[in-house]
């Protein structure tokens, strides 16, 4: 198997696990702390807006290549193994959802950052 095929399989597993975590965050059998982490990771990964936009050289892909996979690994470890298998099976049968919550959160973060920069750099009266 080539390195490209390995990367594609890894990406498919990550996409499946994001959907599985989205399901885990809504299941009453999952502990509250696992739900919180799974929900946050799924909301961010499924959001159409990134914290660090991809057009920024190098660090733009940092969240996609490092932060999201580490969040997925942490959330998967917190969800009980038997339930995670069940969610993964269900995730393979479902279409990838879009997180409106994640979108709203990311827009709020960008607005807060813009407000902070405006406050920081706005000329102060002497």
N, CA, C and O atoms as CSV, one atom per row, in Angstrom:
chain,resi,resn,atom,element,x,y,z
A,1,UNK,N,N,0.851,-1.181,0.000
A,1,UNK,CA,C,0.000,0.000,0.000
A,1,UNK,C,C,0.896,1.244,0.000
A,1,UNK,O,O,1.849,1.334,0.774
A,2,UNK,N,N,0.583,2.178,-0.860
A,2,UNK,CA,C,1.400,3.384,-0.965
A,2,UNK,C,C,1.092,4.348,0.184
A,2,UNK,O,O,0.108,4.207,0.908
A,3,UNK,N,N,1.975,5.324,0.310
A,3,UNK,CA,C,1.796,6.322,1.363
A,3,UNK,C,C,0.526,7.143,1.119
A,3,UNK,O,O,-0.159,7.534,2.064
A,4,UNK,N,N,0.225,7.395,-0.138
A,4,UNK,CA,C,-0.986,8.145,-0.482
A,4,UNK,C,C,-2.243,7.365,-0.094
A,4,UNK,O,O,-3.197,7.949,0.421
A,5,UNK,N,N,-2.253,6.065,-0.333
A,5,UNK,CA,C,-3.389,5.231,0.059
A,5,UNK,C,C,-3.550,5.208,1.579
A,5,UNK,O,O,-4.668,5.258,2.091
A,6,UNK,N,N,-2.435,5.135,2.291
A,6,UNK,CA,C,-2.481,5.162,3.755
A,6,UNK,C,C,-3.063,6.481,4.260
A,6,UNK,O,O,-3.866,6.495,5.193
A,7,UNK,N,N,-2.658,7.579,3.646
A,7,UNK,CA,C,-3.178,8.890,4.037
A,7,UNK,C,C,-4.676,8.991,3.755
A,7,UNK,O,O,-5.423,9.554,4.556
A,8,UNK,N,N,-5.111,8.451,2.627
A,8,UNK,CA,C,-6.548,8.476,2.309
A,8,UNK,C,C,-7.355,7.663,3.309
A,8,UNK,O,O,-8.419,8.098,3.750
A,9,UNK,N,N,-6.858,6.491,3.667
A,9,UNK,CA,C,-7.567,5.657,4.652
A,9,UNK,C,C,-7.620,6.353,6.005
A,9,UNK,O,O,-8.649,6.318,6.680
A,10,UNK,N,N,-6.520,6.987,6.409
A,10,UNK,CA,C,-6.491,7.721,7.674
A,10,UNK,C,C,-7.524,8.850,7.652
A,10,UNK,O,O,-8.242,9.057,8.630
A,11,UNK,N,N,-7.596,9.576,6.539
A,11,UNK,CA,C,-8.561,10.671,6.422
A,11,UNK,C,C,-9.998,10.149,6.482
A,11,UNK,O,O,-10.859,10.779,7.097
A,12,UNK,N,N,-10.259,9.009,5.853
A,12,UNK,CA,C,-11.607,8.421,5.922
A,12,UNK,C,C,-11.961,8.026,7.352
A,12,UNK,O,O,-13.087,8.242,7.801
A,13,UNK,N,N,-10.999,7.448,8.063
A,13,UNK,CA,C,-11.251,7.062,9.466
A,13,UNK,C,C,-11.513,8.295,10.329
A,13,UNK,O,O,-12.373,8.266,11.209
A,14,UNK,N,N,-10.777,9.374,10.080
A,14,UNK,CA,C,-10.979,10.608,10.851
A,14,UNK,C,C,-12.372,11.177,10.582
A,14,UNK,O,O,-13.060,11.607,11.508
A,15,UNK,N,N,-12.787,11.179,9.315
A,15,UNK,CA,C,-14.127,11.680,8.977
A,15,UNK,C,C,-15.201,10.822,9.630
A,15,UNK,O,O,-16.186,11.344,10.152
A,16,UNK,N,N,-15.012,9.507,9.603
A,16,UNK,CA,C,-15.974,8.594,10.230
A,16,UNK,C,C,-16.018,8.840,11.730
A,16,UNK,O,O,-17.096,8.866,12.323
A,17,UNK,N,N,-14.846,9.021,12.354
A,17,UNK,CA,C,-14.809,9.234,13.795
A,17,UNK,C,C,-15.444,10.559,14.200
A,17,UNK,O,O,-16.031,10.655,15.277
A,18,UNK,N,N,-15.337,11.576,13.358
A,18,UNK,CA,C,-15.997,12.858,13.664
A,18,UNK,C,C,-17.504,12.670,13.710
A,18,UNK,O,O,-18.166,13.170,14.620
A,19,UNK,N,N,-18.046,11.957,12.743
A,19,UNK,CA,C,-19.490,11.697,12.734
A,19,UNK,C,C,-19.863,10.819,13.929
A,19,UNK,O,O,-20.906,11.028,14.549
A,20,UNK,N,N,-19.015,9.834,14.255
A,20,UNK,CA,C,-19.272,8.979,15.421
A,20,UNK,C,C,-19.263,9.806,16.704
A,20,UNK,O,O,-20.076,9.564,17.596
A,21,UNK,N,N,-18.362,10.770,16.810
A,21,UNK,CA,C,-18.324,11.629,17.997
A,21,UNK,C,C,-19.538,12.544,18.051
A,21,UNK,O,O,-20.042,12.848,19.132
A,22,UNK,N,N,-20.006,12.982,16.894
A,22,UNK,CA,C,-21.234,13.780,16.828
A,22,UNK,C,C,-22.401,12.969,17.393
A,22,UNK,O,O,-23.238,13.491,18.129
A,23,UNK,N,N,-22.438,11.681,17.032
A,23,UNK,CA,C,-23.482,10.787,17.573
A,23,UNK,C,C,-23.284,10.566,19.079
A,23,UNK,O,O,-24.251,10.554,19.841
A,24,UNK,N,N,-22.040,10.393,19.495
A,24,UNK,CA,C,-21.736,10.148,20.911
A,24,UNK,C,C,-22.162,11.331,21.779
A,24,UNK,O,O,-22.638,11.146,22.899
A,25,UNK,N,N,-21.988,12.539,21.262
A,25,UNK,CA,C,-22.336,13.734,22.039
A,25,UNK,C,C,-23.839,13.825,22.307
A,25,UNK,O,O,-24.265,14.560,23.198
A,26,UNK,N,N,-24.639,13.086,21.547
A,26,UNK,CA,C,-26.099,13.131,21.702
A,26,UNK,C,C,-26.668,11.893,22.390
A,26,UNK,O,O,-27.877,11.809,22.604
A,27,UNK,N,N,-25.827,10.946,22.734
A,27,UNK,CA,C,-26.305,9.690,23.306
A,27,UNK,C,C,-26.303,9.755,24.835
A,27,UNK,O,O,-25.295,10.142,25.426
A,28,UNK,N,N,-27.406,9.386,25.486
A,28,UNK,CA,C,-27.480,9.465,26.951
A,28,UNK,C,C,-26.591,8.440,27.669
A,28,UNK,O,O,-26.359,8.584,28.869
A,29,UNK,N,N,-26.097,7.433,26.988
A,29,UNK,CA,C,-25.243,6.421,27.627
A,29,UNK,C,C,-23.795,6.884,27.788
A,29,UNK,O,O,-23.016,6.254,28.503
A,30,UNK,N,N,-23.440,7.968,27.131
A,30,UNK,CA,C,-22.070,8.478,27.173
A,30,UNK,C,C,-21.913,9.387,28.392
A,30,UNK,O,O,-22.785,10.218,28.645
A,31,UNK,N,N,-20.805,9.249,29.166
A,31,UNK,CA,C,-20.581,10.132,30.326
A,31,UNK,C,C,-20.532,11.608,29.906
A,31,UNK,O,O,-20.158,11.936,28.781
A,32,UNK,N,N,-20.915,12.475,30.826
A,32,UNK,CA,C,-21.028,13.902,30.515
A,32,UNK,C,C,-19.713,14.506,30.028
A,32,UNK,O,O,-19.721,15.319,29.103
A,33,UNK,N,N,-18.574,14.124,30.635
A,33,UNK,CA,C,-17.290,14.702,30.245
A,33,UNK,C,C,-16.899,14.249,28.833
A,33,UNK,O,O,-16.303,15.016,28.077
A,34,UNK,N,N,-17.231,13.016,28.482
A,34,UNK,CA,C,-16.961,12.524,27.132
A,34,UNK,C,C,-17.872,13.230,26.132
A,34,UNK,O,O,-17.453,13.548,25.019
A,35,UNK,N,N,-19.125,13.473,26.533
A,35,UNK,CA,C,-20.054,14.210,25.667
A,35,UNK,C,C,-19.532,15.614,25.392
A,35,UNK,O,O,-19.587,16.095,24.260
A,36,UNK,N,N,-19.024,16.266,26.432
A,36,UNK,CA,C,-18.526,17.636,26.276
A,36,UNK,C,C,-17.363,17.688,25.292
A,36,UNK,O,O,-17.342,18.531,24.395
A,37,UNK,N,N,-16.397,16.790,25.460
A,37,UNK,CA,C,-15.233,16.770,24.564
A,37,UNK,C,C,-15.656,16.350,23.157
A,37,UNK,O,O,-15.259,16.976,22.175
A,38,UNK,N,N,-16.461,15.290,23.060
A,38,UNK,CA,C,-16.912,14.801,21.746
A,38,UNK,C,C,-17.719,15.871,21.030
A,38,UNK,O,O,-17.550,16.075,19.828
A,39,UNK,N,N,-18.590,16.555,21.753
A,39,UNK,CA,C,-19.398,17.610,21.144
A,39,UNK,C,C,-18.551,18.772,20.650
A,39,UNK,O,O,-18.780,19.295,19.560
A,40,UNK,N,N,-17.572,19.175,21.453
A,40,UNK,CA,C,-16.704,20.287,21.049
A,40,UNK,C,C,-15.872,19.918,19.819
A,40,UNK,O,O,-15.753,20.703,18.878
A,41,UNK,N,N,-15.301,18.719,19.840
A,41,UNK,CA,C,-14.479,18.278,18.706
A,41,UNK,C,C,-15.333,18.142,17.449
A,41,UNK,O,O,-14.934,18.603,16.380
A,42,UNK,N,N,-16.492,17.522,17.565
A,42,UNK,CA,C,-17.362,17.339,16.405
A,42,UNK,C,C,-17.867,18.684,15.889
A,42,UNK,O,O,-17.905,18.902,14.678
A,43,UNK,N,N,-18.251,19.576,16.777
A,43,UNK,CA,C,-18.745,20.890,16.343
A,43,UNK,C,C,-17.658,21.642,15.591
A,43,UNK,O,O,-17.931,22.260,14.563
A,44,UNK,N,N,-16.427,21.596,16.095
A,44,UNK,CA,C,-15.336,22.296,15.415
A,44,UNK,C,C,-14.992,21.635,14.088
A,44,UNK,O,O,-14.821,22.315,13.076
A,45,UNK,N,N,-14.891,20.306,14.093
A,45,UNK,CA,C,-14.506,19.591,12.868
A,45,UNK,C,C,-15.582,19.689,11.787
A,45,UNK,O,O,-15.257,19.716,10.600
A,46,UNK,N,N,-16.839,19.743,12.174
A,46,UNK,CA,C,-17.933,19.808,11.201
A,46,UNK,C,C,-18.302,21.229,10.808
A,46,UNK,O,O,-19.096,21.441,9.891
A,47,UNK,N,N,-17.721,22.207,11.510
A,47,UNK,CA,C,-18.004,23.602,11.197
A,47,UNK,C,C,-17.384,23.970,9.857
A,47,UNK,O,O,-16.250,23.585,9.570
A,48,UNK,N,N,-18.117,24.709,9.039
A,48,UNK,CA,C,-17.543,25.127,7.751
A,48,UNK,C,C,-16.488,26.231,7.889
A,48,UNK,O,O,-15.843,26.588,6.903
A,49,UNK,N,N,-16.304,26.776,9.100
A,49,UNK,CA,C,-15.340,27.847,9.339
A,49,UNK,C,C,-14.260,27.325,10.284
A,49,UNK,O,O,-14.565,26.701,11.300
A,50,UNK,N,N,-13.001,27.582,9.944
A,50,UNK,CA,C,-11.874,27.170,10.791
A,50,UNK,C,C,-11.470,28.288,11.736
A,50,UNK,O,O,-11.701,29.466,11.463
A,51,UNK,N,N,-10.862,27.901,12.854
A,51,UNK,CA,C,-10.301,28.888,13.782
A,51,UNK,C,C,-9.152,29.623,13.097
A,51,UNK,O,O,-9.049,30.847,13.174
A,52,UNK,N,N,-8.297,28.865,12.431
A,52,UNK,CA,C,-7.190,29.430,11.668
A,52,UNK,C,C,-7.516,29.185,10.192
A,52,UNK,O,O,-7.477,28.039,9.745
A,53,UNK,N,N,-7.833,30.225,9.431
A,53,UNK,CA,C,-8.208,30.024,8.021
A,53,UNK,C,C,-7.095,29.331,7.233
A,53,UNK,O,O,-5.912,29.582,7.464
A,54,UNK,N,N,-7.480,28.470,6.313
A,54,UNK,CA,C,-6.519,27.678,5.548
A,54,UNK,C,C,-5.647,28.512,4.613
A,54,UNK,O,O,-4.584,28.053,4.197
A,55,UNK,N,N,-6.077,29.733,4.274
A,55,UNK,CA,C,-5.274,30.540,3.354
A,55,UNK,C,C,-4.025,31.122,4.020
A,55,UNK,O,O,-3.149,31.642,3.328
A,56,UNK,N,N,-3.928,31.045,5.354
A,56,UNK,CA,C,-2.729,31.507,6.050
A,56,UNK,C,C,-1.657,30.433,5.879
A,56,UNK,O,O,-1.864,29.288,6.281
A,57,UNK,N,N,-0.513,30.787,5.288
A,57,UNK,CA,C,0.516,29.775,5.009
A,57,UNK,C,C,0.943,28.999,6.253
A,57,UNK,O,O,1.102,29.578,7.328
A,58,UNK,N,N,1.118,27.746,6.108
A,58,UNK,CA,C,1.594,26.766,7.080
A,58,UNK,C,C,0.653,26.611,8.266
A,58,UNK,O,O,0.092,25.532,8.452
A,59,UNK,N,N,0.459,27.660,9.082
A,59,UNK,CA,C,-0.376,27.491,10.276
A,59,UNK,C,C,-1.857,27.351,9.940
A,59,UNK,O,O,-2.648,26.930,10.784
A,60,UNK,N,N,-2.238,27.704,8.705
A,60,UNK,CA,C,-3.631,27.557,8.291
A,60,UNK,C,C,-4.084,26.108,8.286
A,60,UNK,O,O,-5.259,25.818,8.513
A,61,UNK,N,N,-3.163,25.208,8.030
A,61,UNK,CA,C,-3.485,23.781,8.024
A,61,UNK,C,C,-3.150,23.105,9.349
A,61,UNK,O,O,-3.391,21.909,9.513
A,62,UNK,N,N,-2.598,23.860,10.293
A,62,UNK,CA,C,-2.216,23.306,11.591
A,62,UNK,C,C,-3.402,22.688,12.309
A,62,UNK,O,O,-3.283,21.599,12.872
A,63,UNK,N,N,-4.541,23.361,12.300
A,63,UNK,CA,C,-5.706,22.813,12.992
A,63,UNK,C,C,-6.204,21.541,12.320
A,63,UNK,O,O,-6.620,20.603,13.000
A,64,UNK,N,N,-6.164,21.501,10.994
A,64,UNK,CA,C,-6.637,20.317,10.272
A,64,UNK,C,C,-5.706,19.121,10.444
A,64,UNK,O,O,-6.164,17.979,10.480
A,65,UNK,N,N,-4.419,19.373,10.550
A,65,UNK,CA,C,-3.450,18.284,10.603
A,65,UNK,C,C,-3.019,17.883,12.011
A,65,UNK,O,O,-2.539,16.768,12.215
A,66,UNK,N,N,-3.185,18.781,12.987
A,66,UNK,CA,C,-2.714,18.484,14.344
A,66,UNK,C,C,-3.834,18.600,15.380
A,66,UNK,O,O,-4.111,17.641,16.101
A,67,UNK,N,N,-4.468,19.748,15.459
A,67,UNK,CA,C,-5.427,20.013,16.530
A,67,UNK,C,C,-6.651,19.101,16.443
A,67,UNK,O,O,-7.039,18.491,17.439
A,68,UNK,N,N,-7.263,19.004,15.258
A,68,UNK,CA,C,-8.462,18.168,15.103
A,68,UNK,C,C,-8.151,16.687,15.369
A,68,UNK,O,O,-8.876,16.053,16.135
A,69,UNK,N,N,-7.096,16.113,14.763
A,69,UNK,CA,C,-6.802,14.701,15.068
A,69,UNK,C,C,-6.509,14.435,16.546
A,69,UNK,O,O,-6.918,13.403,17.078
A,70,UNK,N,N,-5.810,15.350,17.210
A,70,UNK,CA,C,-5.551,15.162,18.644
A,70,UNK,C,C,-6.848,15.238,19.453
A,70,UNK,O,O,-7.035,14.481,20.405
A,71,UNK,N,N,-7.731,16.142,19.075
A,71,UNK,CA,C,-9.036,16.225,19.734
A,71,UNK,C,C,-9.850,14.967,19.518
A,71,UNK,O,O,-10.508,14.479,20.436
A,72,UNK,N,N,-9.804,14.440,18.301
A,72,UNK,CA,C,-10.524,13.196,18.001
A,72,UNK,C,C,-9.971,12.054,18.838
A,72,UNK,O,O,-10.735,11.277,19.410
A,73,UNK,N,N,-8.637,11.944,18.917
A,73,UNK,CA,C,-8.020,10.874,19.716
A,73,UNK,C,C,-8.436,10.971,21.188
A,73,UNK,O,O,-8.760,9.960,21.811
A,74,UNK,N,N,-8.425,12.179,21.736
A,74,UNK,CA,C,-8.825,12.364,23.134
A,74,UNK,C,C,-10.283,11.981,23.342
A,74,UNK,O,O,-10.609,11.260,24.285
A,75,UNK,N,N,-11.155,12.457,22.472
A,75,UNK,CA,C,-12.587,12.169,22.615
A,75,UNK,C,C,-12.874,10.683,22.468
A,75,UNK,O,O,-13.694,10.137,23.205
A,76,UNK,N,N,-12.207,10.019,21.523
A,76,UNK,CA,C,-12.413,8.579,21.324
A,76,UNK,C,C,-11.982,7.807,22.570
A,76,UNK,O,O,-12.619,6.820,22.937
A,77,UNK,N,N,-10.904,8.251,23.222
A,77,UNK,CA,C,-10.438,7.587,24.451
A,77,UNK,C,C,-11.448,7.744,25.590
A,77,UNK,O,O,-11.557,6.862,26.442
A,78,UNK,N,N,-12.186,8.856,25.612
A,78,UNK,CA,C,-13.135,9.105,26.701
A,78,UNK,C,C,-14.457,8.364,26.533
A,78,UNK,O,O,-15.129,8.055,27.517
A,79,UNK,N,N,-14.832,8.078,25.276
A,79,UNK,CA,C,-16.089,7.361,25.019
A,79,UNK,C,C,-15.839,5.869,25.249
A,79,UNK,O,O,-14.855,5.330,24.742
A,80,UNK,N,N,-16.714,5.187,26.007
A,80,UNK,CA,C,-16.535,3.737,26.219
A,80,UNK,C,C,-16.386,2.989,24.889
A,80,UNK,O,O,-17.085,3.282,23.919
A,81,UNK,N,N,-15.465,2.019,24.861
A,81,UNK,CA,C,-15.083,1.328,23.624
A,81,UNK,C,C,-16.274,0.674,22.917
A,81,UNK,O,O,-16.400,0.783,21.697
A,82,UNK,N,N,-17.136,0.005,23.657
A,82,UNK,CA,C,-18.287,-0.654,23.051
A,82,UNK,C,C,-19.220,0.341,22.385
A,82,UNK,O,O,-19.725,0.097,21.289
A,83,UNK,N,N,-19.444,1.457,23.050
A,83,UNK,CA,C,-20.299,2.492,22.460
A,83,UNK,C,C,-19.631,3.115,21.238
A,83,UNK,O,O,-20.294,3.416,20.246
A,84,UNK,N,N,-18.314,3.305,21.315
A,84,UNK,CA,C,-17.610,3.905,20.177
A,84,UNK,C,C,-17.704,3.009,18.952
A,84,UNK,O,O,-17.858,3.511,17.839
A,85,UNK,N,N,-17.615,1.699,19.127
A,85,UNK,CA,C,-17.788,0.774,17.995
A,85,UNK,C,C,-19.177,0.928,17.381
A,85,UNK,O,O,-19.338,0.957,16.160
A,86,UNK,N,N,-20.173,1.027,18.258
A,86,UNK,CA,C,-21.555,1.205,17.789
A,86,UNK,C,C,-21.710,2.516,17.014
A,86,UNK,O,O,-22.347,2.543,15.961
A,87,UNK,N,N,-21.127,3.600,17.532
A,87,UNK,CA,C,-21.218,4.901,16.857
A,87,UNK,C,C,-20.466,4.892,15.533
A,87,UNK,O,O,-20.907,5.512,14.566
A,88,UNK,N,N,-19.332,4.194,15.483
A,88,UNK,CA,C,-18.583,4.099,14.222
A,88,UNK,C,C,-19.389,3.341,13.171
A,88,UNK,O,O,-19.417,3.727,12.002
A,89,UNK,N,N,-20.043,2.265,13.592
A,89,UNK,CA,C,-20.886,1.513,12.651
A,89,UNK,C,C,-22.006,2.387,12.112
A,89,UNK,O,O,-22.290,2.380,10.914
A,90,UNK,N,N,-22.639,3.140,13.003
A,90,UNK,CA,C,-23.721,4.043,12.590
A,90,UNK,C,C,-23.180,5.154,11.689
A,90,UNK,O,O,-23.841,5.558,10.733
A,91,UNK,N,N,-21.985,5.644,11.993
A,91,UNK,CA,C,-21.386,6.737,11.224
A,91,UNK,C,C,-21.101,6.331,9.786
A,91,UNK,O,O,-21.179,7.163,8.881
A,92,UNK,N,N,-20.772,5.060,9.565
A,92,UNK,CA,C,-20.504,4.617,8.194
A,92,UNK,C,C,-21.782,4.596,7.348
A,92,UNK,O,O,-21.714,4.643,6.120
A,93,UNK,N,N,-22.934,4.528,7.999
A,93,UNK,CA,C,-24.212,4.503,7.278
A,93,UNK,C,C,-24.825,5.892,7.114
A,93,UNK,O,O,-25.808,6.049,6.391
A,94,UNK,N,N,-24.264,6.886,7.768
A,94,UNK,CA,C,-24.838,8.236,7.740
A,94,UNK,C,C,-24.037,9.175,6.846
A,94,UNK,O,O,-22.857,8.955,6.570
A,95,UNK,N,N,-24.711,10.219,6.409
A,95,UNK,CA,C,-24.026,11.290,5.693
A,95,UNK,C,C,-23.368,12.216,6.718
A,95,UNK,O,O,-23.798,12.284,7.870
A,96,UNK,N,N,-22.349,12.909,6.302
A,96,UNK,CA,C,-21.638,13.834,7.190
A,96,UNK,C,C,-22.539,15.033,7.491
A,96,UNK,O,O,-22.955,15.737,6.571
A,97,UNK,N,N,-22.844,15.270,8.770
A,97,UNK,CA,C,-23.669,16.439,9.112
A,97,UNK,C,C,-22.831,17.719,9.068
A,97,UNK,O,O,-21.604,17.661,9.002
A,98,UNK,N,N,-23.485,18.847,9.104
A,98,UNK,CA,C,-22.825,20.146,9.197
A,98,UNK,C,C,-23.221,20.731,10.539
A,98,UNK,O,O,-24.395,20.714,10.910
A,99,UNK,N,N,-22.237,21.249,11.268
A,99,UNK,CA,C,-22.499,21.761,12.604
A,99,UNK,C,C,-22.812,23.248,12.578
A,99,UNK,O,O,-21.920,24.075,12.391
A,100,UNK,N,N,-24.072,23.581,12.764
A,100,UNK,CA,C,-24.474,24.980,12.870
A,100,UNK,C,C,-23.917,25.576,14.167
A,100,UNK,O,O,-23.523,26.742,14.199
A,101,UNK,N,N,-23.886,24.780,15.225
A,101,UNK,CA,C,-23.328,25.238,16.501
A,101,UNK,C,C,-21.858,25.599,16.340
A,101,UNK,O,O,-21.402,26.631,16.833
A,102,UNK,N,N,-21.121,24.735,15.643
A,102,UNK,CA,C,-19.707,25.014,15.395
A,102,UNK,C,C,-19.514,26.277,14.585
A,102,UNK,O,O,-18.608,27.064,14.858
A,103,UNK,N,N,-20.364,26.476,13.585
A,103,UNK,CA,C,-20.292,27.682,12.769
A,103,UNK,C,C,-20.539,28.923,13.617
A,103,UNK,O,O,-19.796,29.900,13.524
A,104,UNK,N,N,-21.569,28.886,14.433
A,104,UNK,CA,C,-21.890,30.036,15.298
A,104,UNK,C,C,-20.760,30.310,16.276
A,104,UNK,O,O,-20.398,31.463,16.507
A,105,UNK,N,N,-20.197,29.240,16.856
A,105,UNK,CA,C,-19.085,29.407,17.792
A,105,UNK,C,C,-17.885,30.051,17.106
A,105,UNK,O,O,-17.289,30.981,17.649
A,106,UNK,N,N,-17.526,29.570,15.924
A,106,UNK,CA,C,-16.361,30.112,15.234
A,106,UNK,C,C,-16.593,31.562,14.812
A,106,UNK,O,O,-15.673,32.377,14.873
A,107,UNK,N,N,-17.799,31.887,14.391
A,107,UNK,CA,C,-18.101,33.278,14.055
A,107,UNK,C,C,-17.989,34.152,15.301
A,107,UNK,O,O,-17.479,35.270,15.232
A,108,UNK,N,N,-18.465,33.646,16.441
A,108,UNK,CA,C,-18.361,34.400,17.698
A,108,UNK,C,C,-16.889,34.618,18.084
A,108,UNK,O,O,-16.526,35.698,18.550
A,109,UNK,N,N,-16.051,33.603,17.892
A,109,UNK,CA,C,-14.619,33.741,18.197
A,109,UNK,C,C,-13.994,34.813,17.305
A,109,UNK,O,O,-13.231,35.652,17.785
A,110,UNK,N,N,-14.314,34.790,16.013
A,110,UNK,CA,C,-13.757,35.785,15.098
A,110,UNK,C,C,-14.256,37.190,15.427
A,110,UNK,O,O,-13.491,38.150,15.341
A,111,UNK,N,N,-15.517,37.322,15.797
A,111,UNK,CA,C,-16.047,38.645,16.177
A,111,UNK,C,C,-15.359,39.136,17.447
A,111,UNK,O,O,-14.988,40.306,17.536
A,112,UNK,N,N,-15.187,38.256,18.426
A,112,UNK,CA,C,-14.504,38.633,19.671
A,112,UNK,C,C,-13.058,39.049,19.392
A,112,UNK,O,O,-12.568,40.022,19.966
A,113,UNK,N,N,-12.381,38.318,18.516
A,113,UNK,CA,C,-11.000,38.672,18.169
A,113,UNK,C,C,-10.949,40.022,17.465
A,113,UNK,O,O,-10.060,40.828,17.739
A,114,UNK,N,N,-11.890,40.278,16.565
A,114,UNK,CA,C,-11.933,41.567,15.867
A,114,UNK,C,C,-12.207,42.706,16.844
A,114,UNK,O,O,-11.596,43.771,16.754
A,115,UNK,N,N,-13.125,42.475,17.773
A,115,UNK,CA,C,-13.435,43.505,18.783
A,115,UNK,C,C,-12.217,43.786,19.665
A,115,UNK,O,O,-11.926,44.939,19.980
A,116,UNK,N,N,-11.512,42.730,20.058
A,116,UNK,CA,C,-10.310,42.905,20.888
A,116,UNK,C,C,-9.239,43.684,20.140
A,116,UNK,O,O,-8.588,44.552,20.720
A,117,UNK,N,N,-9.049,43.387,18.868
A,117,UNK,CA,C,-8.067,44.124,18.072
A,117,UNK,C,C,-8.472,45.581,17.887
A,117,UNK,O,O,-7.632,46.478,17.960
A,118,UNK,N,N,-9.768,45.816,17.647
A,118,UNK,CA,C,-10.240,47.202,17.538
A,118,UNK,C,C,-10.004,47.962,18.836
A,118,UNK,O,O,-9.527,49.097,18.815
A,119,UNK,N,N,-10.331,47.351,19.950
A,119,UNK,CA,C,-10.148,48.006,21.240
A,119,UNK,C,C,-8.661,48.277,21.495
A,119,UNK,O,O,-8.293,49.334,22.008
A,120,UNK,N,N,-7.817,47.315,21.133
A,120,UNK,CA,C,-6.381,47.441,21.374
A,120,UNK,C,C,-5.743,48.541,20.529
A,120,UNK,O,O,-4.898,49.293,21.015
A,121,UNK,N,N,-6.153,48.631,19.257
A,121,UNK,CA,C,-5.489,49.549,18.340
A,121,UNK,C,C,-6.270,50.830,18.052
A,121,UNK,O,O,-5.780,51.678,17.306
A,122,UNK,N,N,-7.451,50.999,18.610
A,122,UNK,CA,C,-8.236,52.215,18.398
A,122,UNK,C,C,-7.506,53.373,19.072
A,122,UNK,O,O,-7.060,53.249,20.213
A,123,UNK,N,N,-7.386,54.485,18.375
A,123,UNK,CA,C,-6.678,55.630,18.991
A,123,UNK,C,C,-7.392,56.095,20.261
A,123,UNK,O,O,-8.604,56.309,20.272
A,124,UNK,N,N,-6.625,56.240,21.305
A,124,UNK,CA,C,-7.159,56.702,22.587
A,124,UNK,C,C,-7.028,58.229,22.664
A,124,UNK,O,O,-6.008,58.786,22.260
A,125,UNK,N,N,-8.067,58.906,23.187
A,125,UNK,CA,C,-7.966,60.373,23.327
A,125,UNK,C,C,-6.880,60.721,24.366
A,125,UNK,O,O,-6.737,60.052,25.389
A,126,UNK,N,N,-6.151,61.752,24.076
A,126,UNK,CA,C,-5.045,62.150,24.954
A,126,UNK,C,C,-5.500,62.860,26.185
A,126,UNK,O,O,-4.677,63.252,27.012
